[in-house]
Amino acid sequence: MAFRYNDSPVSSGQPMAEINMIPLVDIMLVLLVIFIITAPLFHQALPIDLPRVEASPVEEEPRTLRLAIDAEGRLFLDETEIALESLGVQLEDLARASGPAPELQLRADRATPYERLAEVMAVAQRAGIARIAFVTDPPIP
């Protein structure tokens, strides 16, 4: 903190207190540079000798099921029309297949009643499909 006397003739000789920010900024910049230099070193703090094994990487893509609902409420599972009653059995079979759990991509027409969407989502949940994605189009600018 620096003190100085005000040079104006109106002042009564009172000291004026100012905070000098330059040393504070210098210290913060030095600390920033130190942290930037030392941050990569923290990543390899524990040396581990990993075993060497030849193996192919697992490139497993999640399965996606495409379910479309048109304006009349008809269901299409991967471009094939299907009834709501048989949808549950189809989804159970696909969910039980080996590999990761599939994701259901739901494409519904704008005029589809909400009740139909709720029925389809309930059937998918009972079939064991936990991930449901709603596919939409971006707005027209």
Beta strands, then each sheet from edge to edge (+ up, - down):
strand 1: 2-5
strand 2: 15-18
strand 3: 64-69
strand 4: 75-77
strand 5: 80-82
strand 6: 103-108
strand 7: 131-134
sheet 1: 1+ 2-
sheet 2: 5+ 4- 3+ 6+ 7+
end
